[in-house]
Amino acid sequence: MGSPLRAQLKIPNKLVPVFEGKTRYRGAYGGRGSGKTRTFALMTAVRGYQWGMEGKTGQILCGREFMNSLDDSSLEEIKAAISEVKWLADYYEVGEKYIRSKDGRISYVFAGLRRNLDSIKSKARILLAWVDEAETVSDTAWSKLIPTVREHESEIWVTWNPESKESATHKRFRQDPPETAKIVEMNYMDNPWFPDVLNQERLLDQEKRPEAYDHIWLGDYLTHNEGAYYAIEMRDAKSSGRIGFVPYEPSLGVITSWDLGIGDSTSIWFFQVTGAEIRVIDYYENNGVGLDHYARVLQEKGYIYSEHILPHDVQVKELGSGKSRIETLDNLGIRPITIAPKLGVDDGIQASRSIIPRCWFDAEKVERGIDCLRQYHREYNENNKSWNGRPKHDWASHGADAFRYFAVGYSPISNSWAEPIRRGMKGVA
């Protein structure tokens, strides 16, 4: 069967450059109704056809993080795409549970990455791996899959709806993509065939569910988790314009609030308070480094500090040195130090809720901290299908805990801070 000398394909203009030329990685991310999944399904068949015409033999792997059966796969999308193009329909044999070229050169394989990675590694001659709904694919899965796709001029395609900046897919293909990758953002307005029925759904979400609209239709990150503690407060902060540019005011002292991680992340917020207004001017987080690192960070920022709020366990002596971390911090020049009252987590969350409406957040410098507050959520019990009464311990909890220590250490009545501790340490006022 000869290849058509010239073929017309219906794909969105924005995706044309993605499929032009040779490259290892192609991809698209964005919201619902963009046409990215249907286009990539079609182009897997086109690419398989091209390889078949070149005399190549191999497999097209279509993977998702979870796939309990073919019903959860891209099989039906690819079938539909093939059926709409005559020369593709003539080339492929399409069965109830399979797709393969009639000459036997190209065949499709469908697999869930979470449970089938080891078997995928044994697949022979993978020419193309397309991972759809890739947001939840772990870094471990990517690290195993990518070397498996090793045929000459083999390709890896990725499509996903963004949820979190913490996802391995975001970090690997959007935050720091391979140099030659062709990856674009696609949303409903980029799809010239966006159906009216979906547009009605879009408009309904815009009216009835504005908090989820940007994520569903515009490819924004999921700005709050289900069960999120501060979803309403952070949504109000955005809608009222309290997330933007917040300058440092040298005439006001800077108050820091810390969550000290042991084998975990340490998070630090930077606040300035004037009257009833709380300006959140900066945020810093790191892990695997000593307290001297954080002391240098504070010094390098050049702020004039008036207070450092730390959790109560800062007083516990470390076995190795026999010193408490509060003593170590004092020796590093972090002073004066206030120990946040030892309140229950629920009380601290309520205190945080009460001050967020008074906060103005710098969108750039506090971006990570804002994400923490948005994503901080209850732990979900899969067995009982119910929310537990305690927060989920994950990447967001460190920043949220540090913010909570600020909230419980601040006195809204006197507009002052809890009295700094006095333990005879030099320099503590």
DRENVEXSE-577787 format. One record per residue: x, y, z of N, C-alpha, C in turn; chain; residue in three letters. Coordinates in steps of 0.02 Angstrom, whole numbers. Example, Ala and Ser with C-alpha at 12.3 -4.5 7.8 and 13.67 -1.06 7.14 Angstrom:
   n_px   n_py   n_pz  ca_px  ca_py  ca_pz   c_px   c_py   c_pz kette rest
    660   -284    390    615   -225    390    660   -165    390     A  ALA
    642   -112    354    684    -53    357    645      2    394     A  SER
This chain:
   n_px   n_py   n_pz  ca_px  ca_py  ca_pz   c_px   c_py   c_pz kette rest
     42    -60      0      0      0      0     44     62      0     A  MET
     35    106    -45     76    166    -50     53    221     -3     A  GLY
    100    261     17     84    318     60     53    374     18     A  SER
      1    408     43    -27    464      5     26    518     -3     A  PRO
     32    545    -65     82    597    -76     65    659    -36     A  LEU
      2    672    -27    -18    731     11    -81    713     49     A  ARG
    -81    725    114   -139    707    156   -159    767    198     A  ALA
   -223    776    204   -249    829    247   -275    799    312     A  GLN
   -255    829    367   -277    806    433   -308    864    470     A  LEU
   -361    851    505   -395    902    545   -364    902    615     A  LYS
   -317    948    626   -290    957    693   -287   1031    709     A  ILE
   -291   1051    772   -287   1122    789   -221   1153    767     A  PRO
   -225   1214    743   -165   1248    717   -108   1250    768     A  ASN
   -126   1257    832    -75   1264    884    -34   1200    892     A  LYS
    -62   1143    870    -26   1080    877     15   1062    815     A  LEU
      8   1100    761     45   1085    700    120   1085    713     A  VAL
    148   1137    746    221   1137    757    245   1079    802     A  PRO
    200   1055    845    219   1001    890    237    938    851     A  VAL
    202    927    795    212    865    757    256    874    696     A  PHE
    283    933    687    328    944    631    399    923    648     A  GLU
    434    894    599    504    877    609    516    819    656     A  GLY
    579    807    671    598    752    714    615    778    783     A  LYS
    593    742    834    611    758    903    594    698    947     A  THR
    623    696   1004    612    640   1050    547    649   1089     A  ARG
    532    712   1109    474    724   1153    424    772   1120     A  TYR
    360    753   1123    306    797   1102    253    795   1156     A  ARG
    218    851   1165    167    849   1217    122    910   1217     A  GLY
     69    906   1257     23    961   1266    -10    955   1334     A  ALA
    -22   1012   1365    -57   1013   1430   -109   1068   1428     A  TYR
   -159   1062   1469   -211   1114   1472   -277   1087   1496     A  GLY
   -329   1126   1484   -395   1111   1511   -437   1068   1465     A  GLY
   -498   1060   1486   -546   1016   1451   -567   1047   1384     A  ARG
   -581   1003   1336   -609   1026   1272   -558   1055   1224     A  GLY
   -494   1045   1237   -443   1076   1195   -430   1037   1130     A  SER
   -450    973   1129   -438    931   1071   -370    897   1073     A  GLY
   -333    904   1127   -265    875   1129   -267    799   1129     A  LYS
   -312    768   1167   -313    695   1171   -332    665   1104     A  THR
   -384    691   1072   -405    665   1007   -350    674    954     A  ARG
   -317    732    957   -264    745    908   -205    697    917     A  THR
   -184    687    980   -128    642    992   -147    570    975     A  PHE
   -209    552    987   -232    485    968   -226    476    892     A  ALA
   -249    526    854   -245    524    782   -172    519    759     A  LEU
   -129    560    789    -60    564    766    -20    502    783     A  MET
    -41    463    835     -7    399    846    -17    353    785     A  THR
    -79    354    758    -93    313    700    -56    337    638     A  ALA
    -51    403    631    -14    431    575     60    413    580     A  VAL
     86    420    641    158    404    650    170    330    638     A  ARG
    125    287    662    132    215    649    129    200    575     A  GLY
     85    233    539     80    224    466    147    243    433     A  TYR
    174    301    454    237    324    424    293    273    435     A  GLN
    297    248    497    349    199    513    339    135    472     A  TRP
    276    115    467    262     54    427    283     63    355     A  GLY
    269    122    325    289    135    256    365    137    248     A  MET
    399    154    304    473    155    301    503     86    313     A  GLU
    460     37    324    484    -31    334    502    -48    406     A  GLY
    485     -5    453    500    -18    523    448    -64    553     A  LYS
    469   -102    603    423   -146    639    429   -131    714     A  THR
    373   -124    748    375   -110    819    307    -97    848     A  GLY
    307    -72    909    245    -62    946    235     11    965     A  GLN
    172     29    970    152     94    997    121     81   1065     A  ILE
    155    103   1117    132     93   1185     89    153   1207     A  LEU
     28    140   1226    -17    191   1252    -27    178   1327     A  CYS
      1    221   1368      0    209   1440    -36    264   1478     A  GLY
    -63    244   1535    -90    290   1585    -65    266   1653     A  ARG
    -67    310   1702    -45    290   1768    -85    231   1794     A  GLU
   -151    236   1788   -195    182   1811   -236    156   1752     A  PHE
   -238     90   1744   -278     60   1691   -298    -10   1714     A  MET
   -358    -15   1741   -382    -80   1764   -406   -124   1707     A  ASN
   -428    -93   1653   -451   -130   1595   -444    -86   1533     A  SER
   -458   -114   1475   -455    -74   1414   -505    -17   1413     A  LEU
   -557    -22   1454   -606     32   1459   -573     96   1486     A  ASP
   -519     88   1524   -484    145   1552   -428    171   1506     A  ASP
   -421    142   1448   -365    159   1403   -386    208   1349     A  SER
   -339    222   1305   -351    267   1248   -375    229   1186     A  SER
   -391    165   1194   -410    123   1137   -467    153   1096     A  LEU
   -521    173   1129   -579    198   1092   -565    264   1057     A  GLU
   -524    307   1088   -505    370   1057   -467    357    992     A  GLU
   -422    310    994   -381    294    935   -424    262    880     A  ILE
   -469    218    900   -515    188    852   -555    241    816     A  LYS
   -583    288    855   -624    341    825   -583    384    777     A  ALA
   -522    399    797   -479    441    755   -462    405    689     A  ALA
   -446    341    693   -430    303    633   -489    298    586     A  ILE
   -548    289    613   -608    281    572   -625    343    531     A  SER
   -600    400    552   -616    463    517   -569    479    459     A  GLU
   -517    439    451   -468    451    397   -462    387    356     A  VAL
   -485    389    293   -491    328    253   -426    290    245     A  LYS
   -371    325    230   -309    289    217   -281    258    281     A  TRP
   -299    286    340   -280    253    402   -325    192    415     A  LEU
   -389    200    401   -436    144    409   -417     86    363     A  ALA
   -391    102    304   -369     50    258   -305     15    281     A  ASP
   -264     52    319   -200     25    340   -205    -19    403     A  TYR
   -249      0    449   -253    -34    513   -310    -85    515     A  TYR
   -298   -139    551   -350   -187    568   -371   -171    640     A  GLU
   -434   -155    647   -460   -133    712   -509   -184    739     A  VAL
   -493   -216    794   -536   -264    826   -567   -237    889     A  GLY
   -604   -278    924   -636   -255    985   -585   -235   1038     A  GLU
   -529   -272   1041   -480   -260   1093   -409   -249   1067     A  LYS
   -403   -234   1002   -336   -226    975   -337   -179    915     A  TYR
   -278   -152    900   -266   -114    839   -197   -135    814     A  ILE
   -194   -154    750   -129   -171    720   -132   -158    645     A  ARG
    -75   -147    616    -73   -136    544    -85   -202    508     A  SER
   -117   -199    450   -133   -260    413    -71   -297    387     A  LYS
    -15   -259    382     46   -292    360     86   -321    419     A  ASP
     59   -312    480     91   -342    538    151   -304    565     A  GLY
    167   -247    536    226   -210    558    214   -171    623     A  ARG
    156   -140    630    142    -96    686     84   -123    727     A  ILE
     93   -125    793     38   -146    837     36   -101    898     A  SER
    -25    -93    925    -35    -52    984    -34    -97   1047     A  TYR
     -6    -70   1101     -7   -102   1167    -34    -51   1216     A  VAL
    -80    -71   1260   -110    -27   1310    -93    -53   1379     A  PHE
    -68     -7   1422    -45    -31   1488    -51     24   1540     A  ALA
    -63      3   1602    -61     48   1659     10     49   1688     A  GLY
     37    108   1696    107    113   1717    117     92   1789     A  LEU
     69    106   1832     78     91   1903     91     17   1916     A  ARG
     54    -26   1881     58    -97   1896     97   -138   1844     A  ARG
    110   -108   1786    138   -148   1731    206   -125   1707     A  ASN
    241    -83   1747    304    -56   1724    356   -110   1710     A  LEU
    359   -159   1754    409   -211   1743    396   -251   1680     A  ASP
    333   -264   1666    317   -301   1604    328   -257   1544     A  SER
    317   -191   1551    328   -145   1496    402   -145   1477     A  ILE
    446   -151   1526    518   -151   1514    538   -209   1468     A  LYS
    498   -261   1468    515   -319   1426    483   -316   1357     A  SER
    442   -264   1344    411   -257   1278    464   -245   1225     A  LYS
    455   -277   1169    505   -272   1116    490   -213   1070     A  ALA
    543   -176   1052    540   -126    999    483    -77   1007     A  ARG
    484    -38   1060    435     15   1069    459     75   1028     A  ILE
    421     91    976    438    148    933    410    213    961     A  LEU
    353    208    995    320    268   1021    284    250   1086     A  LEU
    294    291   1137    256    285   1199    217    349   1209     A  ALA
    151    344   1209    108    401   1222     76    391   1290     A  TRP
     90    437   1337     61    435   1404      8    490   1409     A  VAL
    -54    469   1414   -110    515   1420   -129    520   1494     A  ASP
   -164    575   1512   -182    587   1582   -121    578   1627     A  GLU
    -67    611   1608     -1    598   1637     13    637   1701     A  ALA
    -33    678   1724    -21    719   1783      3    679   1843     A  GLU
    -26    620   1854    -11    582   1915     46    532   1907     A  THR
     77    529   1849    132    482   1839    191    502   1883     A  VAL
    217    454   1921    270    468   1969    338    474   1934     A  SER
    385    505   1969    452    511   1942    484    442   1934     A  ASP
    468    396   1979    493    328   1973    469    296   1908     A  THR
    405    306   1892    377    278   1830    412    308   1769     A  ALA
    421    374   1769    455    405   1712    527    378   1705     A  TRP
    560    371   1762    630    348   1761    636    277   1734     A  SER
    584    237   1743    585    169   1717    562    166   1644     A  LYS
    511    207   1628    482    203   1561    529    232   1508     A  LEU
    557    290   1520    594    325   1468    651    284   1439     A  ILE
    693    251   1480    747    210   1450    721    150   1412     A  PRO
    658    130   1425    629     73   1390    614     89   1317     A  THR
    601    154   1304    586    176   1236    653    195   1204     A  VAL
    687    147   1175    756    157   1155    771    139   1082     A  ARG
    720    127   1042    732    114    971    758    178    937     A  GLU
    793    169    882    819    226    844    761    272    823     A  HIS
    766    336    840    716    387    824    648    372    856     A  GLU
    649    334    912    586    323    949    566    388    984     A  SER
    502    392   1002    475    454   1029    434    441   1091     A  GLU
    428    494   1133    386    493   1193    340    553   1190     A  ILE
    275    539   1195    224    592   1193    188    594   1260     A  TRP
    172    656   1280    141    665   1346     83    715   1341     A  VAL
     25    696   1367    -32    742   1371    -59    740   1442     A  THR
    -76    799   1468   -101    800   1537   -139    864   1553     A  TRP
   -182    860   1604   -218    917   1632   -182    936   1697     A  ASN
   -151    994   1701   -112   1012   1760   -153   1014   1824     A  PRO
   -123    991   1877   -153    997   1943   -105   1030   1992     A  GLU
    -44   1006   1994      3   1029   2046     72   1042   2016     A  SER
    104   1095   2042    173   1109   2023    220   1057   2053     A  LYS
    195   1017   2099    236    966   2130    237    901   2091     A  GLU
    195    895   2040    192    831   2004    256    819   1965     A  SER
    275    756   1960    336    738   1924    330    756   1850     A  ALA
    270    750   1823    259    767   1752    270    842   1741     A  THR
    244    883   1786    255    956   1780    329    972   1782     A  HIS
    364    944   1830    435    960   1838    477    936   1779     A  LYS
    460    878   1752    500    847   1699    485    877   1629     A  ARG
    422    895   1617    404    915   1549    379    987   1541     A  PHE
    370   1023   1597    349   1092   1591    397   1139   1627     A  ARG
    414   1123   1688    460   1166   1726    530   1164   1697     A  GLN
    554   1104   1681    621   1096   1654    621   1043   1599     A  ASP
    590   1059   1542    582   1008   1489    648    996   1453     A  PRO
    653    938   1419    712    926   1377    718    981   1324     A  PRO
    779    998   1306    791   1055   1262    754   1050   1195     A  GLU
    749    990   1167    719    983   1101    645    966   1103     A  THR
    616    966   1164    545    947   1171    500    998   1137     A  ALA
    447    973   1106    396   1016   1076    331   1007   1116     A  LYS
    321   1052   1163    265   1046   1210    229   1113   1214     A  ILE
    163   1113   1207    124   1175   1208     65   1170   1256     A  VAL
     40   1228   1275    -22   1231   1315    -82   1233   1268     A  GLU
   -132   1193   1282   -193   1191   1241   -254   1198   1285     A  MET
   -298   1245   1267   -361   1253   1302   -418   1257   1252     A  ASN
   -479   1262   1277   -538   1257   1234   -537   1308   1177     A  TYR
   -511   1368   1190   -511   1420   1138   -462   1405   1082     A  MET
   -417   1355   1092   -370   1335   1040   -398   1280    996     A  ASP
   -458   1256   1012   -490   1203    974   -544   1231    928     A  ASN
   -531   1234    863   -580   1263    817   -644   1222    811     A  PRO
   -643   1161    836   -702   1118    833   -732   1107    903     A  TRP
   -719   1154    948   -746   1149   1016   -822   1145   1012     A  PHE
   -852   1090   1035   -924   1080   1025   -968   1123   1069     A  PRO
  -1025   1140   1044  -1071   1184   1081  -1093   1152   1147     A  ASP
  -1102   1086   1147  -1124   1053   1208  -1073   1063   1264     A  VAL
  -1008   1061   1247   -957   1074   1298   -955   1148   1317     A  LEU
   -969   1191   1270   -969   1262   1285  -1024   1278   1335     A  ASN
  -1081   1245   1330  -1134   1255   1379  -1111   1232   1449     A  GLN
  -1075   1176   1451  -1047   1153   1515   -996   1202   1542     A  GLU
   -957   1229   1498   -906   1279   1518   -939   1340   1550     A  ARG
   -989   1366   1517  -1024   1425   1542  -1058   1411   1609     A  LEU
  -1084   1350   1616  -1116   1331   1679  -1065   1329   1736     A  LEU
  -1007   1301   1722   -954   1301   1773   -931   1371   1790     A  ASP
   -927   1414   1739   -906   1482   1751   -954   1518   1798     A  GLN
  -1018   1502   1792  -1069   1535   1833  -1076   1501   1902     A  GLU
  -1079   1435   1902  -1096   1398   1964  -1035   1376   2004     A  LYS
   -979   1364   1971   -920   1337   2005   -858   1378   1986     A  ARG
   -859   1442   1999   -802   1485   1978   -736   1465   2010     A  PRO
   -738   1433   2069   -675   1414   2102   -639   1359   2064     A  GLU
   -676   1320   2024   -646   1265   1987   -638   1281   1912     A  ALA
   -666   1336   1890   -670   1351   1818   -601   1354   1785     A  TYR
   -555   1392   1815   -489   1401   1784   -452   1335   1777     A  ASP
   -460   1291   1827   -426   1226   1824   -457   1182   1769     A  HIS
   -523   1179   1767   -557   1134   1720   -549   1157   1648     A  ILE
   -557   1221   1636   -562   1245   1567   -500   1284   1542     A  TRP
   -461   1311   1587   -404   1352   1566   -337   1320   1584     A  LEU
   -338   1258   1608   -276   1223   1621   -237   1249   1680     A  GLY
   -269   1287   1724   -235   1312   1784   -222   1254   1832     A  ASP
   -176   1265   1878   -165   1215   1930   -227   1211   1975     A  TYR
   -235   1154   2006   -290   1145   2053   -273   1188   2113     A  LEU
   -310   1242   2123   -291   1290   2175   -314   1271   2244     A  THR
   -355   1220   2250   -369   1194   2317   -389   1121   2311     A  HIS
   -366   1083   2359   -381   1012   2362   -450   1002   2392     A  ASN
   -481    946   2375   -543    929   2409   -525    919   2483     A  GLU
   -564    947   2527   -548    943   2598   -497    994   2620     A  GLY
   -483   1044   2576   -434   1096   2593   -459   1140   2649     A  ALA
   -416   1156   2697   -435   1195   2755   -448   1269   2737     A  TYR
   -408   1296   2691   -411   1368   2679   -436   1384   2608     A  TYR
   -476   1340   2580   -500   1350   2511   -538   1415   2503     A  ALA
   -585   1428   2548   -626   1489   2543   -583   1551   2554     A  ILE
   -541   1549   2606   -500   1608   2622   -452   1625   2566     A  GLU
   -421   1574   2535   -372   1588   2482   -407   1608   2417     A  MET
   -466   1581   2406   -505   1602   2347   -525   1676   2355     A  ARG
   -544   1695   2415   -562   1765   2427   -501   1811   2420     A  ASP
   -443   1786   2441   -382   1826   2435   -368   1842   2362     A  ALA
   -378   1792   2319   -366   1802   2247   -419   1848   2217     A  LYS
   -482   1835   2232   -536   1874   2201   -537   1947   2224     A  SER
   -512   1960   2284   -511   2028   2310   -446   2065   2294     A  SER
   -403   2033   2255   -342   2066   2234   -288   2069   2286     A  GLY
   -290   2025   2335   -240   2026   2388   -180   1979   2374     A  ARG
   -176   1955   2312   -117   1918   2290    -89   1956   2231     A  ILE
    -32   1986   2241     -3   2028   2188     68   2049   2208     A  GLY
     85   2112   2196    150   2137   2214    146   2170   2283     A  PHE
    186   2146   2330    187   2174   2398    259   2193   2414     A  VAL
    275   2257   2413    345   2278   2423    367   2273   2495     A  PRO
    432   2267   2504    462   2270   2571    466   2343   2593     A  TYR
    443   2357   2654    445   2424   2681    500   2428   2734     A  GLU
    557   2460   2720    614   2460   2767    598   2489   2835     A  PRO
    548   2532   2840    532   2562   2905    494   2515   2952     A  SER
    472   2458   2925    436   2408   2966    481   2348   2977     A  LEU
    481   2322   3039    519   2262   3053    488   2202   3018     A  GLY
    529   2153   3003    506   2091   2972    502   2036   3025     A  VAL
    445   2002   3027    435   1946   3073    438   1882   3032     A  ILE
    479   1835   3054    481   1771   3020    445   1719   3063     A  THR
    419   1669   3029    386   1613   3064    409   1548   3032     A  SER
    431   1501   3074    466   1442   3050    430   1377   3067     A  TRP
    437   1329   3022    425   1259   3038    491   1223   3025     A  ASP
    520   1195   3079    585   1163   3074    577   1089   3059     A  LEU
    602   1068   3003    598    998   2984    658    959   3008     A  GLY
    646    898   3030    699    851   3046    694    795   2994     A  ILE
    739    794   2946    732    747   2891    675    766   2845     A  GLY
    653    828   2850    596    853   2812    611    925   2792     A  ASP
    564    957   2760    574   1026   2738    568   1074   2797     A  SER
    609   1126   2796    602   1183   2841    573   1241   2801     A  THR
    521   1272   2828    486   1326   2793    489   1389   2834     A  SER
    498   1446   2801    501   1510   2835    458   1561   2797     A  ILE
    413   1594   2833    373   1649   2806    403   1715   2830     A  TRP
    393   1768   2790    418   1834   2807    358   1883   2805     A  PHE
    344   1914   2862    286   1958   2869    307   2028   2889     A  PHE
    266   2077   2870    268   2144   2898    197   2163   2918     A  GLN
    191   2192   2978    124   2209   3003    119   2283   3013     A  VAL
     67   2313   2985     54   2384   2996    -21   2393   3008     A  THR
    -39   2412   3069   -109   2417   3088   -142   2349   3083     A  GLY
   -198   2347   3049   -234   2283   3041   -211   2244   2980     A  ALA
   -162   2271   2944   -140   2242   2881    -78   2198   2892     A  GLU
    -80   2137   2865    -24   2091   2869      3   2082   2798     A  ILE
     64   2104   2787     95   2098   2722    142   2037   2721     A  ARG
    127   1991   2677    167   1930   2671    215   1941   2613     A  VAL
    278   1957   2629    324   1982   2578    371   1930   2549     A  ILE
    378   1872   2584    427   1824   2560    414   1755   2591     A  ASP
    445   1705   2561    438   1636   2586    500   1598   2564     A  TYR
    524   1554   2607    582   1513   2589    573   1442   2616     A  TYR
    595   1393   2577    589   1323   2598    648   1284   2570     A  GLU
    674   1238   2611    728   1196   2588    731   1134   2633     A  ASN
    773   1087   2615    781   1027   2656    852   1000   2647     A  ASN
    873    959   2695    939    928   2690    997    975   2705     A  GLY
    984   1033   2735   1037   1080   2752   1031   1099   2826     A  VAL
   1085   1124   2855   1086   1141   2925   1057   1210   2940     A  GLY
   1051   1225   3005   1023   1289   3025   1066   1348   3003     A  LEU
   1131   1336   2995   1174   1390   2972   1155   1413   2902     A  ASP
   1128   1366   2861   1105   1385   2794   1049   1436   2798     A  HIS
   1001   1423   2842    943   1468   2847    964   1536   2876     A  TYR
   1013   1535   2921   1038   1599   2948   1069   1641   2892     A  ALA
   1106   1608   2847   1136   1644   2791   1082   1671   2744     A  ARG
   1030   1631   2732    975   1653   2688    944   1716   2716     A  VAL
    929   1717   2781    899   1776   2812    944   1837   2806     A  LEU
   1008   1826   2815   1056   1881   2810   1059   1908   2739     A  GLN
   1060   1862   2690   1067   1882   2620   1006   1919   2594     A  GLU
    948   1907   2624    887   1942   2602    890   2016   2620     A  LYS
    929   2034   2670    939   2104   2686    883   2138   2723     A  GLY
    836   2100   2750    781   2129   2788    805   2148   2859     A  TYR
    769   2194   2889    780   2211   2960    728   2173   3000     A  ILE
    751   2127   3043    706   2081   3077    688   2107   3147     A  TYR
    625   2098   3165    603   2117   3232    584   2057   3275     A  SER
    572   2000   3244    549   1942   3282    555   1879   3239     A  GLU
    569   1823   3272    571   1758   3240    528   1710   3281     A  HIS
    474   1686   3252    427   1642   3287    443   1569   3269     A  ILE
    453   1528   3320    470   1458   3308    425   1412   3349     A  LEU
    418   1350   3328    374   1303   3364    406   1283   3431     A  PRO
    364   1257   3476    386   1241   3544    442   1189   3546     A  HIS
    445   1144   3497    496   1091   3500    566   1116   3484     A  ASP
    572   1181   3471    638   1210   3459    681   1207   3522     A  VAL
    648   1197   3579    685   1195   3643    714   1127   3659     A  GLN
    694   1075   3622    718   1008   3635    792   1003   3618     A  VAL
    831    974   3664    903    967   3653    916    909   3605     A  LYS
    963    921   3559    982    869   3511   1033    823   3542     A  GLU
   1028    758   3528   1071    709   3559   1144    719   3541     A  LEU
   1157    737   3478   1226    744   3456   1264    799   3490     A  GLY
   1235    859   3492   1270    917   3518   1253    933   3590     A  SER
   1198    908   3615   1176    925   3682   1146    994   3686     A  GLY
   1141   1028   3630   1111   1095   3627   1042   1092   3597     A  LYS
   1000   1138   3616    935   1144   3584    944   1185   3520     A  SER
    897   1178   3475    901   1216   3412    893   1291   3425     A  ARG
    858   1307   3479    850   1379   3494    917   1409   3513     A  ILE
    958   1370   3548   1025   1394   3566   1068   1400   3503     A  GLU
   1063   1351   3459   1101   1354   3397   1082   1414   3356     A  THR
   1017   1427   3349    993   1484   3311   1016   1550   3342     A  LEU
   1014   1553   3408   1037   1614   3442   1111   1626   3429     A  ASP
   1151   1573   3430   1222   1580   3415   1235   1602   3343     A  ASN
   1186   1586   3299   1192   1606   3229   1164   1677   3217     A  LEU
   1142   1709   3271   1117   1778   3264   1043   1784   3250     A  GLY
   1006   1729   3254    934   1731   3243    901   1750   3309     A  ILE
    885   1813   3318    857   1838   3380    822   1904   3367     A  ARG
    773   1924   3409    745   1886   3465    697   1831   3441     A  PRO
    692   1779   3480    651   1721   3463    590   1718   3508     A  ILE
    532   1706   3477    470   1694   3514    449   1622   3502     A  THR
    430   1588   3554    405   1520   3547    329   1523   3541     A  ILE
    303   1496   3488    230   1496   3477    196   1454   3531     A  ALA
    139   1477   3555    102   1438   3605     87   1368   3580     A  PRO
     88   1320   3625     75   1250   3606      0   1238   3606     A  LYS
    -31   1255   3551   -103   1245   3543   -116   1184   3498     A  LEU
   -176   1158   3502   -195   1103   3458   -196   1126   3386     A  GLY
   -188   1078   3341   -187   1094   3270   -252   1127   3248     A  VAL
   -309   1103   3273   -374   1133   3254   -378   1206   3275     A  ASP
   -353   1221   3335   -353   1291   3357   -308   1334   3313     A  ASP
   -251   1304   3294   -205   1341   3250   -235   1353   3182     A  GLY
   -272   1305   3156   -304   1314   3091   -356   1369   3094     A  ILE
   -394   1371   3149   -443   1424   3157   -409   1492   3162     A  GLN
   -353   1495   3197   -316   1558   3202   -291   1580   3133     A  ALA
   -268   1532   3093   -246   1548   3025   -303   1574   2983     A  SER
   -360   1542   2988   -419   1565   2951   -438   1637   2969     A  ARG
   -428   1654   3032   -447   1721   3055   -401   1776   3029     A  SER
   -338   1759   3014   -292   1812   2991   -283   1814   2916     A  ILE
   -297   1760   2880   -288   1762   2807   -327   1819   2775     A  ILE
   -388   1836   2798   -423   1893   2767   -387   1960   2778     A  PRO
   -338   1962   2822   -300   2024   2834   -234   2024   2796     A  ARG
   -219   1969   2761   -154   1960   2728   -154   1983   2656     A  CYS
    -99   2014   2637    -85   2031   2567    -22   1992   2548     A  TRP
    -27   1950   2497     26   1904   2479     63   1927   2417     A  PHE
    130   1927   2419    168   1940   2358    165   1879   2313     A  ASP
    138   1887   2254    125   1830   2210    188   1794   2188     A  ALA
    243   1830   2179    304   1800   2154    346   1769   2210     A  GLU
    362   1809   2261    407   1785   2314    373   1734   2360     A  LYS
    307   1736   2363    271   1693   2410    233   1638   2372     A  VAL
    249   1628   2309    212   1581   2267    208   1511   2299     A  GLU
    265   1486   2322    266   1419   2352    223   1418   2416     A  ARG
    228   1469   2457    188   1471   2518    113   1474   2504     A  GLY
     94   1513   2453     24   1517   2433     -1   1448   2412     A  ILE
     40   1413   2373     21   1345   2352     11   1300   2413     A  ASP
     54   1306   2463     47   1266   2524    -20   1278   2558     A  CYS
    -38   1342   2565   -101   1358   2599   -160   1332   2558     A  LEU
   -156   1337   2493   -211   1313   2451   -219   1237   2454     A  ARG
   -164   1202   2459   -166   1129   2454   -169   1093   2522     A  GLN
   -160   1129   2576   -161   1099   2643   -230   1071   2656     A  TYR
   -235   1005   2667   -301    974   2670   -304    916   2720     A  HIS
   -365    896   2734   -377    840   2779   -353    775   2748     A  ARG
   -336    729   2791   -318    662   2768   -382    623   2752     A  GLU
   -381    587   2697   -440    550   2675   -430    476   2688     A  TYR
   -481    445   2718   -479    374   2732   -512    336   2675     A  ASN
   -472    303   2634   -498    268   2576   -544    210   2596     A  GLU
   -529    178   2652   -569    120   2673   -639    142   2694     A  ASN
   -643    195   2732   -709    219   2756   -741    270   2710     A  ASN
   -703    293   2659   -727    345   2613   -749    406   2652     A  LYS
   -707    428   2698   -724    486   2739   -660    525   2756     A  SER
   -670    588   2776   -613    630   2795   -594    617   2867     A  TRP
   -530    609   2880   -507    604   2949   -504    673   2980     A  ASN
   -497    675   3045   -496    739   3080   -428    771   3081     A  GLY
   -378    743   3048   -311    771   3051   -287    790   2981     A  ARG
   -240    837   2978   -213    858   2913   -172    803   2880     A  PRO
   -170    803   2815   -127    759   2776    -56    785   2780     A  LYS
     -9    741   2798     61    761   2800     92    751   2731     A  HIS
    103    806   2696    135    803   2630    174    867   2619     A  ASP
    193    881   2557    234    939   2542    203   1004   2565     A  TRP
    136   1008   2566    103   1071   2583    101   1084   2658     A  ALA
    108   1032   2698     98   1039   2770    153   1079   2804     A  SER
    214   1079   2776    269   1115   2808    256   1191   2806     A  HIS
    240   1216   2747    225   1287   2742    163   1307   2782     A  GLY
    112   1263   2781     51   1278   2818     64   1279   2893     A  ALA
    106   1234   2917    123   1233   2989    160   1296   3009     A  ASP
    207   1318   2967    244   1379   2983    197   1440   2985     A  ALA
    149   1442   2940    100   1496   2941     57   1492   3004     A  PHE
     40   1432   3024     -1   1422   3085     36   1448   3147     A  ARG
    102   1438   3150    140   1463   3207    138   1540   3210     A  TYR
    139   1570   3151    130   1643   3149     61   1662   3177     A  PHE
     10   1626   3155    -59   1643   3174    -70   1638   3249     A  ALA
    -41   1587   3281    -53   1578   3353     -6   1622   3394     A  VAL
     49   1646   3364     95   1689   3400     76   1762   3398     A  GLY
     29   1779   3356      9   1848   3346    -52   1865   3388     A  TYR
    -50   1924   3420   -106   1946   3460   -145   1999   3423     A  SER
   -204   1983   3396   -242   2032   3356   -270   2089   3398     A  PRO
   -274   2078   3464   -302   2131   3506   -252   2187   3517     A  ILE
   -191   2168   3538   -140   2218   3551    -99   2235   3490     A  SER
   -108   2194   3436    -69   2202   3376      5   2196   3390     A  ASN
     20   2152   3437     90   2141   3454    103   2067   3457     A  SER
    166   2051   3469    185   1981   3469    191   1956   3540     A  TRP
    184   1889   3547    194   1859   3612    262   1879   3639     A  ALA
    268   1884   3704    330   1907   3734    388   1861   3716     A  GLU
    443   1889   3690    501   1847   3674    525   1808   3734     A  PRO
    550   1748   3724    574   1708   3779    637   1738   3808     A  ILE
    646   1730   3872    706   1755   3906    737   1698   3944     A  ARG
    791   1672   3918    824   1615   3951    898   1632   3962     A  ARG
    910   1696   3972    978   1716   3986   1024   1716   3925     A  GLY
    994   1710   3866   1036   1709   3806   1053   1780   3786     A  MET
   1114   1790   3766   1137   1857   3749   1099   1883   3687     A  LYS
   1084   1946   3689   1054   1978   3631    979   1970   3627     A  GLY
    947   1931   3672    875   1924   3670    844   1980   3710     A  VAL
    806   2023   3677    779   2081   3711    715   2063   3748     A  ALA
